[in-house]
Amino acid sequence: MKERVMNKMDELVIRCKIGAENLRRKGMKKEDGIDGILVTVGLCIIALLLCVTMKESLETFITGIVGNLTTEANKILTGTGAQ
């Protein structure tokens, strides 16, 4: 009787391990590309919100960079830049 109970317990343990392994495999299964798509869409939305909310700041920043680069390029082309 005791041996029979032990066999049933061993069988139950084995079934639980198999069930847990199957559940782990199903839970860890990756969907093709959906995570990358969601991240990309999220980043695009964040960039769009930043552009809309910081329009004037971005405009000033870009204008300043372009102006400085233009000045430096003119110095290099005319040879008046510091060596």
Disulfide bonds with the S-S distance in Angstrom:
none
